[in-house]
């Protein structure tokens, strides 16, 4: 009986750990994508590239999401890239 309880707990534990790893990997991929997009396509006027790069670097996935949702569409509308 004890072996069944321990096995069930480790199975649940693996699901939680696996989910956390998946979220971490997805956040890092999103972060890298936003950072590359910012560094290669953001204009230099008014230090936009520097400011957004610092926001993305220091806030990791949250900064990447903010950049991709707020600034990227605005940049595409302004600069066409």
TIVO-955385 format. One record per residue: residue number from 1; residue in three letters; z, x, y of N, C-alpha, C, O in turn. Coordinates in steps of 0.001 Angstrom, whole numbers, plus 500000, padded with zeros to 6 digits. Atoms other than C-alpha are relative to their C-alpha. Last residue first. Example, Ala and Ser with C-alpha at 12.3 -4.5 7.8 and 13.67 -1.06 7.14 Angstrom:
+--------+------+--------+--------+--------+--------+--------+--------+--------+--------+--------+--------+--------+--------+
! tormar ! zagu !    n.w !    n.u !    n.v !   ca.w !   ca.u !   ca.v !    c.w !    c.u !    c.v !    o.w !    o.u !    o.v !
+--------+------+--------+--------+--------+--------+--------+--------+--------+--------+--------+--------+--------+--------+
!      2 !  SER ! 499940 ! 499180 ! 498810 ! 507140 ! 513670 ! 498940 ! 500730 ! 499230 ! 501090 ! 500899 ! 499739 ! 502198 !
!      1 !  ALA ! 500000 ! 500890 ! 498810 ! 507800 ! 512300 ! 495500 ! 500000 ! 500900 ! 501200 ! 500665 ! 501936 ! 501181 !
+--------+------+--------+--------+--------+--------+--------+--------+--------+--------+--------+--------+--------+--------+
***
This chain:
+--------+------+--------+--------+--------+--------+--------+--------+--------+--------+--------+--------+--------+--------+
! tormar ! zagu !    n.w !    n.u !    n.v !   ca.w !   ca.u !   ca.v !    c.w !    c.u !    c.v !    o.w !    o.u !    o.v !
+--------+------+--------+--------+--------+--------+--------+--------+--------+--------+--------+--------+--------+--------+
!     81 !  UNK ! 499855 ! 499182 ! 501218 ! 459702 ! 509458 ! 546199 ! 501411 ! 499945 ! 499484 ! 501723 ! 500569 ! 498470 !
!     80 !  UNK ! 501026 ! 500296 ! 500991 ! 458354 ! 507074 ! 548858 ! 500079 ! 500877 ! 498763 ! 499123 ! 500933 ! 497989 !
!     79 !  UNK ! 500855 ! 498834 ! 500220 ! 460397 ! 508672 ! 551619 ! 498882 ! 499743 ! 499004 ! 497922 ! 500512 ! 498948 !
!     78 !  UNK ! 500247 ! 499175 ! 498815 ! 462189 ! 505694 ! 553163 ! 498930 ! 501065 ! 499770 ! 498003 ! 501206 ! 500568 !
!     77 !  UNK ! 500585 ! 500846 ! 498950 ! 461958 ! 503071 ! 550385 ! 499636 ! 500839 ! 501223 ! 498590 ! 500614 ! 501831 !
!     76 !  UNK ! 501345 ! 500359 ! 500444 ! 462489 ! 505679 ! 547668 ! 499302 ! 499149 ! 501050 ! 498107 ! 499311 ! 501298 !
!     75 !  UNK ! 500850 ! 498822 ! 499866 ! 465458 ! 507081 ! 549589 ! 498560 ! 499687 ! 499595 ! 497623 ! 500117 ! 500268 !
!     74 !  UNK ! 500212 ! 499803 ! 498563 ! 467040 ! 503631 ! 549948 ! 499074 ! 501193 ! 500248 ! 498194 ! 501127 ! 501106 !
!     73 !  UNK ! 500955 ! 501013 ! 499522 ! 466556 ! 502936 ! 546240 ! 499691 ! 500130 ! 501492 ! 498560 ! 499901 ! 501921 !
!     72 !  UNK ! 501339 ! 499812 ! 500580 ! 468160 ! 506316 ! 545416 ! 499010 ! 498923 ! 500434 ! 497907 ! 499267 ! 500860 !
!     71 !  UNK ! 500879 ! 499100 ! 499247 ! 471069 ! 506012 ! 547862 ! 498577 ! 500079 ! 499435 ! 497616 ! 500105 ! 500204 !
!     70 !  UNK ! 500029 ! 500151 ! 498544 ! 473019 ! 502974 ! 546697 ! 498904 ! 500845 ! 500639 ! 498041 ! 500313 ! 501337 !
!     69 !  UNK ! 500034 ! 501401 ! 499592 ! 472632 ! 502391 ! 542949 ! 499798 ! 499852 ! 501505 ! 499090 ! 498949 ! 501950 !
!     68 !  UNK ! 501143 ! 500685 ! 500599 ! 471672 ! 505885 ! 541765 ! 499882 ! 498543 ! 500451 ! 498777 ! 498003 ! 500502 !
!     67 !  UNK ! 501270 ! 499446 ! 499523 ! 473998 ! 507673 ! 544183 ! 498817 ! 499187 ! 499484 ! 497922 ! 498828 ! 500249 !
!     66 !  UNK ! 500127 ! 500348 ! 498576 ! 476958 ! 505383 ! 543479 ! 498667 ! 500502 ! 500546 ! 497972 ! 499771 ! 501252 !
!     65 !  UNK ! 500313 ! 501427 ! 499941 ! 476390 ! 505720 ! 539730 ! 499813 ! 499558 ! 501447 ! 498881 ! 498817 ! 501759 !
!     64 !  UNK ! 501371 ! 500168 ! 500483 ! 476233 ! 509504 ! 539997 ! 499577 ! 498540 ! 500071 ! 498458 ! 498233 ! 500480 !
!     63 !  UNK ! 500902 ! 499565 ! 498937 ! 479369 ! 509559 ! 542141 ! 498543 ! 499847 ! 499607 ! 497705 ! 499492 ! 500437 !
!     62 !  UNK ! 499867 ! 501008 ! 498942 ! 481249 ! 507525 ! 539520 ! 499061 ! 500344 ! 501158 ! 498378 ! 499463 ! 501681 !
!     61 !  UNK ! 500786 ! 501190 ! 500348 ! 479901 ! 509753 ! 536734 ! 500071 ! 498924 ! 501078 ! 499084 ! 498227 ! 501318 !
!     60 !  UNK ! 500622 ! 500076 ! 501325 ! 481110 ! 513035 ! 538298 ! 499253 ! 498680 ! 499803 ! 498366 ! 498365 ! 500597 !
!     59 !  UNK ! 499556 ! 501289 ! 500526 ! 483108 ! 512551 ! 541540 ! 499380 ! 499659 ! 498652 ! 499598 ! 498563 ! 498135 !
!     58 !  UNK ! 498553 ! 500162 ! 499986 ! 483030 ! 516162 ! 542730 ! 500492 ! 498672 ! 499438 ! 501668 ! 498556 ! 499095 !
!     57 !  UNK ! 499273 ! 498958 ! 500736 ! 479473 ! 517024 ! 541706 ! 501486 ! 499686 ! 499910 ! 502069 ! 499795 ! 498831 !
!     56 !  UNK ! 500292 ! 500095 ! 501432 ! 477839 ! 513736 ! 542741 ! 500820 ! 501015 ! 499209 ! 501370 ! 500682 ! 498159 !
!     55 !  UNK ! 499430 ! 501260 ! 500499 ! 479522 ! 513634 ! 546157 ! 499802 ! 499896 ! 498492 ! 500734 ! 499545 ! 497769 !
!     54 !  UNK ! 498550 ! 499839 ! 500073 ! 478746 ! 517317 ! 546738 ! 500679 ! 498735 ! 499478 ! 501619 ! 498814 ! 498688 !
!     53 !  UNK ! 499722 ! 499076 ! 501094 ! 475082 ! 516786 ! 545876 ! 501505 ! 500198 ! 499837 ! 502012 ! 500193 ! 498715 !
!     52 !  UNK ! 500085 ! 500746 ! 501251 ! 474986 ! 513707 ! 548112 ! 500247 ! 500901 ! 498789 ! 500826 ! 500456 ! 497798 !
!     51 !  UNK ! 498925 ! 500992 ! 500076 ! 476282 ! 515683 ! 551090 ! 499964 ! 499251 ! 498667 ! 500993 ! 499113 ! 498006 !
!     50 !  UNK ! 498706 ! 499332 ! 500181 ! 474040 ! 518687 ! 550520 ! 501127 ! 498991 ! 499808 ! 501947 ! 499136 ! 498901 !
!     49 !  UNK ! 499981 ! 499364 ! 501322 ! 470868 ! 516647 ! 550007 ! 501359 ! 500632 ! 499729 ! 501928 ! 500447 ! 498653 !
!     48 !  UNK ! 499863 ! 501007 ! 501054 ! 471569 ! 514380 ! 552989 ! 500117 ! 500631 ! 498619 ! 500953 ! 500219 ! 497815 !
!     47 !  UNK ! 499212 ! 499467 ! 501123 ! 472137 ! 517339 ! 555345 ! 500216 ! 498990 ! 498872 ! 501218 ! 499068 ! 498162 !
!     46 !  UNK ! 498596 ! 500391 ! 499812 ! 470819 ! 515335 ! 558340 ! 500891 ! 500415 ! 498827 ! 501905 ! 499767 ! 498566 !
!     45 !  UNK ! 499571 ! 500447 ! 498677 ! 467232 ! 515854 ! 557169 ! 501443 ! 499523 ! 499973 ! 501864 ! 498844 ! 499035 !
!     44 !  UNK ! 499042 ! 499094 ! 499378 ! 466874 ! 517839 ! 553947 ! 500517 ! 499527 ! 501348 ! 501447 ! 500121 ! 501893 !
!     43 !  UNK ! 500451 ! 499284 ! 498815 ! 465208 ! 515116 ! 551891 ! 501108 ! 500845 ! 500614 ! 502291 ! 500624 ! 500354 !
!     42 !  UNK ! 499312 ! 500403 ! 498770 ! 466352 ! 514171 ! 548383 ! 499521 ! 500856 ! 501166 ! 499347 ! 502066 ! 501021 !
!     41 !  UNK ! 500741 ! 501002 ! 499233 ! 463778 ! 514646 ! 545637 ! 500638 ! 499577 ! 501308 ! 499989 ! 498929 ! 502129 !
!     40 !  UNK ! 501456 ! 499823 ! 499962 ! 464635 ! 517762 ! 543617 ! 499286 ! 499046 ! 500950 ! 498189 ! 499357 ! 501414 !
!     39 !  UNK ! 500399 ! 498649 ! 499605 ! 468371 ! 518188 ! 544184 ! 498487 ! 500155 ! 500146 ! 498027 ! 500970 ! 500945 !
!     38 !  UNK ! 499583 ! 499706 ! 498625 ! 469147 ! 514462 ! 544172 ! 499481 ! 501363 ! 500461 ! 498960 ! 501488 ! 501570 !
!     37 !  UNK ! 500764 ! 500872 ! 499107 ! 467149 ! 513688 ! 541037 ! 500321 ! 500311 ! 501459 ! 499419 ! 500393 ! 502293 !
!     36 !  UNK ! 501376 ! 499479 ! 499960 ! 468629 ! 516711 ! 539259 ! 499150 ! 499167 ! 500943 ! 498373 ! 499718 ! 501723 !
!     35 !  UNK ! 499967 ! 498704 ! 499320 ! 472174 ! 515624 ! 540164 ! 498603 ! 500598 ! 500115 ! 498234 ! 501089 ! 501182 !
!     34 !  UNK ! 499829 ! 500245 ! 498567 ! 471528 ! 511986 ! 539239 ! 499982 ! 501311 ! 500783 ! 499399 ! 501380 ! 501864 !
!     33 !  UNK ! 501195 ! 500662 ! 499495 ! 470123 ! 512946 ! 535819 ! 500096 ! 499792 ! 501511 ! 499148 ! 500089 ! 502238 !
!     32 !  UNK ! 501054 ! 498989 ! 499930 ! 472962 ! 515419 ! 535159 ! 498726 ! 499397 ! 500577 ! 498075 ! 500027 ! 501410 !
!     31 !  UNK ! 499633 ! 499046 ! 498957 ! 475600 ! 512798 ! 536008 ! 498912 ! 501056 ! 500186 ! 498529 ! 501363 ! 501315 !
!     30 !  UNK ! 500240 ! 500695 ! 498729 ! 473914 ! 510126 ! 533860 ! 500259 ! 500941 ! 501176 ! 499492 ! 500954 ! 502138 !
!     29 !  UNK ! 501465 ! 500108 ! 499888 ! 473840 ! 512557 ! 530922 ! 499626 ! 499327 ! 501307 ! 498705 ! 499778 ! 501989 !
!     28 !  UNK ! 500504 ! 498666 ! 499681 ! 477515 ! 513387 ! 531530 ! 498479 ! 500000 ! 500144 ! 497943 ! 500654 ! 501038 !
!     27 !  UNK ! 499642 ! 499681 ! 498621 ! 478487 ! 509725 ! 531676 ! 499476 ! 501355 ! 500432 ! 499026 ! 501518 ! 501567 !
!     26 !  UNK ! 500863 ! 500818 ! 499137 ! 476584 ! 508975 ! 528461 ! 500282 ! 500285 ! 501476 ! 499351 ! 500371 ! 502278 !
!     25 !  UNK ! 501346 ! 499422 ! 500071 ! 478323 ! 511886 ! 526704 ! 499047 ! 499231 ! 500911 ! 498247 ! 499838 ! 501623 !
!     24 !  UNK ! 499990 ! 498702 ! 499335 ! 481739 ! 510702 ! 527862 ! 498632 ! 500652 ! 500022 ! 498219 ! 501193 ! 501047 !
!     23 !  UNK ! 499917 ! 500272 ! 498568 ! 481051 ! 507088 ! 526895 ! 499982 ! 501301 ! 500789 ! 499338 ! 501381 ! 501835 !
!     22 !  UNK ! 501287 ! 500564 ! 499585 ! 479900 ! 508197 ! 523434 ! 499982 ! 499712 ! 501499 ! 498986 ! 499989 ! 502169 !
!     21 !  UNK ! 500966 ! 498894 ! 499967 ! 482969 ! 510421 ! 523009 ! 498649 ! 499497 ! 500479 ! 497995 ! 500166 ! 501279 !
!     20 !  UNK ! 499666 ! 499171 ! 498838 ! 485261 ! 507547 ! 523955 ! 499037 ! 501169 ! 500131 ! 498630 ! 501519 ! 501239 !
!     19 !  UNK ! 500401 ! 500721 ! 498795 ! 483512 ! 505234 ! 521499 ! 500266 ! 500802 ! 501254 ! 499451 ! 500810 ! 502177 !
!     18 !  UNK ! 501464 ! 499970 ! 499947 ! 483825 ! 507787 ! 518708 ! 499468 ! 499292 ! 501230 ! 498510 ! 499752 ! 501852 !
!     17 !  UNK ! 500375 ! 498634 ! 499609 ! 487522 ! 508228 ! 519470 ! 498486 ! 500109 ! 500113 ! 497981 ! 500726 ! 501051 !
!     16 !  UNK ! 499600 ! 499775 ! 498608 ! 488102 ! 504464 ! 519399 ! 499585 ! 501378 ! 500490 ! 499075 ! 501511 ! 501603 !
!     15 !  UNK ! 500825 ! 500867 ! 499160 ! 486087 ! 503961 ! 516194 ! 500326 ! 500222 ! 501473 ! 499418 ! 500342 ! 502296 !
!     14 !  UNK ! 501343 ! 499393 ! 499915 ! 487724 ! 506966 ! 514539 ! 499074 ! 499171 ! 500883 ! 498260 ! 499728 ! 501620 !
!     13 !  UNK ! 499887 ! 498838 ! 499120 ! 491206 ! 505567 ! 515347 ! 498624 ! 500653 ! 500188 ! 498264 ! 501025 ! 501305 !
!     12 !  UNK ! 499954 ! 500549 ! 498645 ! 490281 ! 502252 ! 513744 ! 500044 ! 501133 ! 501014 ! 499381 ! 501070 ! 502049 !
!     11 !  UNK ! 501323 ! 500574 ! 499752 ! 489273 ! 504096 ! 510573 ! 499913 ! 499425 ! 501414 ! 498925 ! 499628 ! 502118 !
!     10 !  UNK ! 500895 ! 498881 ! 499688 ! 492411 ! 506241 ! 510725 ! 498589 ! 499498 ! 500262 ! 497867 ! 500084 ! 501069 !
!      9 !  UNK ! 499683 ! 499463 ! 498676 ! 494559 ! 503104 ! 510987 ! 499054 ! 501130 ! 500365 ! 498597 ! 501199 ! 501505 !
!      8 !  UNK ! 500461 ! 500958 ! 499005 ! 492841 ! 501462 ! 508040 ! 500247 ! 500492 ! 501409 ! 499405 ! 500320 ! 502291 !
!      7 !  UNK ! 501455 ! 499953 ! 499965 ! 493298 ! 504548 ! 505896 ! 499422 ! 499051 ! 501038 ! 498460 ! 499389 ! 501727 !
!      6 !  UNK ! 500365 ! 498749 ! 499352 ! 496998 ! 504773 ! 506761 ! 498481 ! 500108 ! 500123 ! 497979 ! 500540 ! 501160 !
!      5 !  UNK ! 499653 ! 500125 ! 498591 ! 497568 ! 501119 ! 505934 ! 499593 ! 501251 ! 500768 ! 499098 ! 501156 ! 501891 !
!      4 !  UNK ! 500929 ! 500938 ! 499375 ! 495689 ! 501411 ! 502663 ! 500264 ! 499866 ! 501489 ! 499330 ! 499793 ! 502288 !
!      3 !  UNK ! 501287 ! 499318 ! 499876 ! 497605 ! 504543 ! 501662 ! 498972 ! 499091 ! 500664 ! 498142 ! 499566 ! 501439 !
!      2 !  UNK ! 499914 ! 499106 ! 498840 ! 500909 ! 502789 ! 502393 ! 498678 ! 500730 ! 500229 ! 498294 ! 500979 ! 501372 !
!      1 !  UNK ! 500000 ! 500816 ! 498809 ! 500000 ! 500000 ! 500000 ! 500000 ! 500867 ! 501267 ! 499277 ! 500602 ! 502227 !
+--------+------+--------+--------+--------+--------+--------+--------+--------+--------+--------+--------+--------+--------+
***
